[in-house]
Amino acid sequence: MKIEDLKTVAVLGAGVMGHGIAQVSAVAGYTVIMRDISNEILETAKGNIRSSLDRLVKRGRLTEKDLEAALARISITIDLKEAVKKADIVIEAIPERLDLKQRIFKDVEEAAPKDAILASNTSSLSITEIAKAVKNPERVVGTHFFNPPAIMRLVEVILGEKTSKETVELAIDFAKKVNKTPVLVKKDSPGFIVNRVLIPYLNEAAKIVERGEFKVLEIDSAMQFKAKFPMGPFLLSDLIGIDIVHAVLKLFEEKFGAFYKPSAPIEQLFKEKKFGRKTGEGFYAYKEGAPTVSENAGAVFDVNRLLAPMVNESAKLVSEGVAEIGDVDTAMKFGANLPEGPFEIAKRIGMENLIGMLKELEKTYGKGYSPSPLLSNLK
């Protein structure tokens, strides 16, 4: 199959990610069938798509005619076989449970056309493990859209161990057709690119607080106003959800070692079920709205203290064959909204300075900060 032959998209799951993927596919001209377990969920999703498209019309990014045409391309069903029977690509966007995804992929393989691409929007689960549920794992691929799909530009395209070259190329071309920027995750590794770099950064900030070196507000202020990040690590942890951050770190700890163990502040908040904005309290309290971060609070904190480990983590994943340097930079700018990619940051700081900082951290806190050999090669 070539990208020109891809006409029909089945989206399984009509939650925030599912209906967002359905929307961008329909706006790009594809026929979309959206499936979930109840008509109520599906009708709500269609209403959310209309509201999202209305906002685009008000901003001048779509015309009313475009809006109506996109909505007309979307049909809904609770019947899985009906949803996938004519699909050229099936994108699964159901809850992050491996058993559920494997079950749905097994059912999809039996009902979808034999040459249809089977894609998962998973943000954390192994594509290789998901693909074990089907007889032809070469047509299974990861297409990790970012929340909200209507706005965020990035799609991580992830290879499973048996994903075919044709499947990957079609997934990349499809991402481009729906006006996204794809990056290739060459190796099915926990966290892919963005979460692999971002979540340890959040943990590192919490380790600094745990050691009593700086306070939450000081670090958030410095990273927002001095490093020009959209928000500091603690506000971001609260936005993502402490429970999610904790779960990803536990996965990393199991896969990569004790350096990735959740820090004491994250562990404590997790135990107390203070998951951030969604529970009203995390690193900050939200009962009276989001906290105000003043620019002056972070005057003393050196942002390179967090940037250096972030660059090092990026170098590790490149060394492991997970992704290329350019794709890491693109992923972090478009998936995490950073002003610069990690390797662009390294170039600005200077590689010798960066390695020196990491060696000092290694001397003080242990080998987890040991500079990746790749950094020396890039000097």
C-alpha positions as CSV (number, residue, x, y, z in Angstrom):
1,M,0.0,0.0,0.0
2,K,1.1,3.5,-0.8
3,I,0.1,6.7,1.1
4,E,-2.1,7.6,-1.9
5,D,-4.1,4.4,-1.3
6,L,-4.8,5.2,2.3
7,K,-8.3,6.6,2.4
8,T,-10.1,5.3,5.5
9,V,-9.0,5.7,9.2
10,A,-10.6,3.7,12.0
11,V,-10.0,5.2,15.5
12,L,-10.7,2.9,18.4
13,G,-11.5,4.9,21.5
14,A,-13.3,8.2,21.6
15,G,-11.6,9.8,24.6
16,V,-9.5,12.9,24.5
17,M,-6.8,11.3,22.4
18,G,-9.1,9.3,20.2
19,H,-11.5,12.1,19.2
20,G,-8.5,14.4,18.7
21,I,-6.9,11.9,16.3
22,A,-10.3,11.5,14.5
23,Q,-10.5,15.3,14.1
24,V,-7.1,15.8,12.6
25,S,-7.7,12.9,10.2
26,A,-11.0,14.2,9.1
27,V,-9.7,17.7,8.6
28,A,-6.9,16.3,6.4
29,G,-9.6,14.7,4.2
30,Y,-9.7,11.1,5.4
31,T,-12.9,9.2,5.9
32,V,-13.0,8.4,9.7
33,I,-14.9,5.7,11.6
34,M,-14.7,6.3,15.4
35,R,-15.6,3.4,17.7
36,D,-16.2,3.2,21.4
37,I,-18.2,1.1,23.8
38,S,-21.3,3.3,24.0
39,N,-23.2,5.7,21.8
40,E,-23.2,8.2,24.7
41,I,-19.4,8.4,24.7
42,L,-19.4,8.7,20.9
43,E,-21.9,11.5,20.8
44,T,-20.0,13.4,23.5
45,A,-16.8,12.9,21.4
46,K,-18.5,14.3,18.3
47,G,-19.7,17.3,20.3
48,N,-16.2,17.9,21.5
49,I,-14.9,17.7,17.9
50,R,-17.4,20.3,16.8
51,S,-16.4,22.6,19.7
52,S,-12.8,22.2,18.8
53,L,-13.4,22.9,15.1
54,D,-15.6,25.9,16.1
55,R,-12.6,27.4,17.9
56,L,-10.4,26.9,14.8
57,V,-13.0,28.7,12.7
58,K,-13.1,31.6,15.1
59,R,-9.3,31.8,14.9
60,G,-9.5,31.9,11.1
61,R,-7.7,28.5,10.6
62,L,-10.8,26.8,9.1
63,T,-13.9,28.0,7.2
64,E,-17.4,27.0,8.1
65,K,-17.4,24.9,5.0
66,D,-14.3,23.1,6.1
67,L,-15.9,22.4,9.5
68,E,-19.0,20.9,8.0
69,A,-17.0,18.8,5.5
70,A,-14.7,17.4,8.3
71,L,-17.7,16.5,10.5
72,A,-19.4,14.8,7.5
73,R,-16.4,12.6,7.1
74,I,-16.7,11.2,10.7
75,S,-19.1,8.3,11.4
76,I,-19.5,6.6,14.8
77,T,-20.2,3.0,15.8
78,I,-20.0,0.7,18.8
79,D,-19.4,-2.3,16.5
80,L,-15.7,-3.1,16.2
81,K,-16.0,-5.2,13.1
82,E,-18.1,-2.4,11.4
83,A,-15.4,0.2,12.4
84,V,-12.4,-1.6,10.9
85,K,-13.8,-3.7,8.0
86,K,-12.8,-1.1,5.4
87,A,-10.0,0.6,7.2
88,D,-6.6,1.3,5.6
89,I,-5.2,2.3,9.0
90,V,-6.5,1.4,12.4
91,I,-5.4,3.7,15.3
92,E,-6.0,2.3,18.8
93,A,-6.4,4.9,21.5
94,I,-7.8,3.0,24.4
95,P,-6.6,3.0,28.1
96,E,-3.0,2.1,28.8
97,R,-3.4,-1.5,29.7
98,L,-1.4,-4.1,27.8
99,D,-4.0,-6.8,28.1
100,L,-6.8,-4.6,26.7
101,K,-4.6,-3.5,23.8
102,Q,-3.6,-7.0,23.0
103,R,-7.2,-8.2,23.1
104,I,-8.4,-5.4,20.8
105,F,-5.5,-5.9,18.3
106,K,-6.3,-9.6,18.1
107,D,-10.0,-8.8,17.3
108,V,-9.0,-6.1,14.8
109,E,-6.6,-8.4,12.9
110,E,-9.5,-10.8,12.3
111,A,-11.9,-8.1,11.1
112,A,-9.7,-5.5,9.3
113,P,-8.4,-5.8,5.7
114,K,-5.2,-8.0,5.5
115,D,-3.0,-5.0,4.4
116,A,-4.3,-2.5,6.9
117,I,-1.8,-0.8,9.2
118,L,-2.5,-1.5,12.9
119,A,-1.2,1.4,14.9
120,S,-1.2,2.1,18.7
121,N,-1.3,5.6,20.2
122,T,0.3,4.2,23.4
123,S,2.6,6.6,25.3
124,S,4.3,4.0,27.4
125,L,3.7,0.4,26.5
126,S,5.9,-1.7,24.3
127,I,4.8,-2.0,20.6
128,T,6.6,-5.3,20.4
129,E,4.5,-6.7,23.3
130,I,1.3,-5.3,21.8
131,A,2.2,-6.9,18.4
132,K,2.5,-10.3,20.0
133,A,-1.3,-10.5,19.9
134,V,-1.4,-10.7,16.1
135,K,-0.2,-13.2,13.5
136,N,1.4,-10.5,11.3
137,P,3.4,-8.2,13.7
138,E,5.1,-6.6,10.8
139,R,2.1,-4.4,10.2
140,V,1.9,-3.1,13.8
141,V,3.5,0.3,14.6
142,G,3.3,3.0,17.3
143,T,1.9,6.4,16.4
144,H,2.1,8.4,19.6
145,F,0.2,11.6,19.2
146,F,0.5,14.3,21.9
147,N,-2.3,15.8,23.9
148,P,-4.2,17.7,22.5
149,P,-3.8,16.1,19.1
150,A,-5.5,19.1,17.4
151,I,-2.8,21.4,18.6
152,M,0.4,19.5,19.3
153,R,2.5,19.0,16.2
154,L,4.5,15.9,17.2
155,V,3.9,12.2,16.4
156,E,6.4,9.6,17.6
157,V,6.5,6.7,15.1
158,I,7.7,3.7,17.0
159,L,9.1,0.4,15.5
160,G,8.3,-2.9,17.2
161,E,10.9,-5.6,16.8
162,K,9.1,-7.0,13.7
163,T,7.6,-3.8,12.2
164,S,8.2,-3.7,8.5
165,K,9.9,-0.9,6.6
166,E,6.7,-0.4,4.5
167,T,4.6,0.0,7.7
168,V,6.9,2.6,9.1
169,E,7.1,4.6,5.9
170,L,3.3,4.6,5.7
171,A,2.9,5.7,9.3
172,I,5.4,8.5,8.8
173,D,3.7,9.6,5.6
174,F,0.3,9.5,7.3
175,A,1.5,11.7,10.1
176,K,2.7,14.2,7.6
177,K,-0.7,14.0,5.8
178,V,-2.5,15.0,9.0
179,N,-0.2,18.0,9.3
180,K,2.0,16.6,12.1
181,T,5.8,16.4,12.4
182,P,6.9,12.7,12.8
183,V,10.0,11.5,14.5
184,L,11.3,8.0,14.2
185,V,11.8,5.9,17.3
186,K,14.1,3.2,15.9
187,K,14.1,1.0,19.0
188,D,11.1,0.0,21.1
189,S,12.4,1.4,24.4
190,P,10.4,2.6,27.5
191,G,9.4,6.3,27.3
192,F,10.3,6.4,23.5
193,I,11.9,9.9,23.2
194,V,9.9,12.6,24.9
195,N,9.0,10.8,28.1
196,R,12.5,9.2,28.3
197,V,14.0,12.7,28.5
198,L,11.2,14.6,30.2
199,I,10.3,12.3,33.2
200,P,13.9,11.9,34.5
201,Y,14.2,15.7,34.4
202,L,11.1,16.0,36.6
203,N,12.6,13.5,39.0
204,E,15.9,15.3,39.0
205,A,14.2,18.5,40.1
206,A,12.5,16.7,42.9
207,K,15.9,15.2,44.0
208,I,17.3,18.7,44.4
209,V,14.4,19.6,46.6
210,E,14.8,16.3,48.5
211,R,18.4,17.2,49.3
212,G,17.4,20.6,50.6
213,E,19.4,22.5,48.0
214,F,16.6,24.6,46.6
215,K,12.8,25.0,47.0
216,V,10.1,24.1,44.6
217,L,9.2,27.6,43.7
218,E,12.8,28.7,43.2
219,I,13.4,25.9,40.6
220,D,10.0,26.4,38.8
221,S,10.7,30.1,38.5
222,A,14.2,29.7,37.2
223,M,13.2,27.1,34.6
224,Q,10.2,29.2,33.4
225,F,11.8,32.6,33.3
226,K,15.6,31.9,32.8
227,A,15.5,28.6,30.8
228,K,12.3,29.9,29.0
229,F,10.5,26.5,29.5
230,P,6.7,26.8,29.2
231,M,6.5,26.0,33.0
232,G,8.8,24.7,35.7
233,P,9.2,20.9,36.5
234,F,6.9,20.9,39.5
235,L,4.0,22.7,37.8
236,L,4.5,20.3,34.9
237,S,4.5,17.2,37.2
238,D,1.2,18.4,38.7
239,L,-0.2,18.9,35.2
240,I,0.8,15.5,33.9
241,G,-0.2,13.8,37.2
242,I,2.1,12.6,39.9
243,D,0.6,9.1,39.5
244,I,1.6,9.0,35.9
245,V,5.1,10.4,36.6
246,H,5.5,7.8,39.3
247,A,4.4,5.0,37.1
248,V,6.8,5.9,34.3
249,L,9.7,6.2,36.8
250,K,9.0,2.8,38.2
251,L,9.1,1.4,34.7
252,F,12.4,3.2,34.1
253,E,13.8,1.9,37.4
254,E,12.9,-1.6,36.4
255,K,14.4,-1.3,32.9
256,F,17.4,1.1,33.4
257,G,18.3,0.8,37.1
258,A,18.1,2.5,40.5
259,F,19.1,6.0,39.2
260,Y,15.5,6.3,37.9
261,K,13.8,5.4,41.2
262,P,11.1,7.9,42.1
263,S,12.5,10.6,44.4
264,A,11.2,10.9,47.9
265,P,8.9,13.9,47.2
266,I,7.3,12.1,44.3
267,E,6.9,8.9,46.2
268,Q,5.4,10.7,49.2
269,L,2.8,12.6,47.1
270,F,1.9,9.3,45.3
271,K,1.3,7.5,48.6
272,E,-0.9,10.4,49.8
273,K,-2.8,10.3,46.5
274,K,-1.9,14.0,45.9
275,F,-1.6,13.6,42.1
276,G,-1.6,17.3,41.1
277,R,-4.2,19.4,39.4
278,K,-6.7,16.6,39.0
279,T,-6.9,15.9,42.8
280,G,-6.5,19.6,43.8
281,E,-3.1,19.1,45.3
282,G,0.4,17.9,44.4
283,F,3.6,20.0,44.7
284,Y,1.2,22.9,44.8
285,A,-2.4,23.4,46.1
286,Y,-5.0,24.2,43.4
287,K,-8.1,24.9,45.5
288,E,-8.0,28.6,44.6
289,G,-6.6,28.1,41.1
290,A,-3.1,27.6,39.7
291,P,-0.2,29.2,41.8
292,T,1.6,32.3,40.7
293,V,5.3,31.8,40.0
294,S,7.2,35.0,40.4
295,E,10.2,35.8,38.2
296,N,12.4,36.9,41.0
297,A,12.1,33.6,43.0
298,G,14.5,31.7,40.8
299,A,17.3,34.3,40.7
300,V,19.9,32.1,42.4
301,F,19.2,28.7,40.8
302,D,21.5,27.7,38.0
303,V,19.3,26.2,35.2
304,N,22.3,24.2,33.9
305,R,22.0,22.1,37.0
306,L,18.9,20.5,35.3
307,L,19.8,21.0,31.7
308,A,23.0,19.0,32.0
309,P,21.3,15.8,33.2
310,M,18.6,16.3,30.5
311,V,21.2,16.5,27.8
312,N,23.0,13.4,29.2
313,E,19.7,11.4,29.2
314,S,19.3,12.4,25.5
315,A,22.8,11.3,24.7
316,K,22.1,7.9,26.4
317,L,19.1,7.2,24.3
318,V,20.9,8.1,21.1
319,S,23.8,5.8,22.2
320,E,21.3,3.0,22.8
321,G,20.0,3.4,19.2
322,V,16.6,4.7,20.2
323,A,16.6,7.8,18.0
324,E,18.9,10.1,16.0
325,I,20.1,13.4,17.4
326,G,18.0,15.5,15.1
327,D,14.8,13.6,16.0
328,V,15.5,14.0,19.7
329,D,15.8,17.8,19.3
330,T,12.6,17.9,17.2
331,A,10.7,15.7,19.6
332,M,11.5,17.8,22.6
333,K,10.7,21.1,20.9
334,F,7.4,19.9,19.4
335,G,6.3,17.3,22.0
336,A,7.4,19.1,25.2
337,N,7.3,22.7,23.8
338,L,10.9,23.4,24.8
339,P,12.6,26.5,23.2
340,E,15.6,24.4,22.2
341,G,16.3,20.7,21.8
342,P,18.7,19.0,24.2
343,F,21.6,18.9,21.7
344,E,21.0,22.5,20.8
345,I,21.2,23.3,24.5
346,A,24.5,21.3,24.7
347,K,25.9,23.4,21.8
348,R,25.0,26.6,23.5
349,I,26.4,25.6,26.9
350,G,29.5,24.1,25.4
351,M,30.3,20.4,25.5
352,E,33.3,20.8,27.8
353,N,31.3,22.8,30.3
354,L,28.5,20.3,30.1
355,I,30.8,17.3,30.7
356,G,32.5,19.2,33.5
357,M,29.1,19.8,35.3
358,L,28.2,16.1,34.9
359,K,31.5,15.0,36.3
360,E,30.9,17.2,39.4
361,L,27.5,15.7,39.8
362,E,28.9,12.2,39.5
363,K,31.6,13.0,42.1
364,T,29.0,14.3,44.5
365,Y,26.0,12.0,43.9
366,G,27.2,8.9,42.1
367,K,27.7,7.2,38.7
368,G,24.1,7.8,37.5
369,Y,25.4,11.3,36.3
370,S,28.4,9.9,34.5
371,P,28.7,11.7,31.1
372,S,27.6,9.6,28.1
373,P,30.6,8.8,25.9
374,L,28.6,10.3,23.0
375,L,29.1,13.8,24.5
376,S,32.8,13.5,24.2
377,N,32.5,12.4,20.6
378,L,30.3,15.4,19.8
379,K,32.9,18.0,21.1
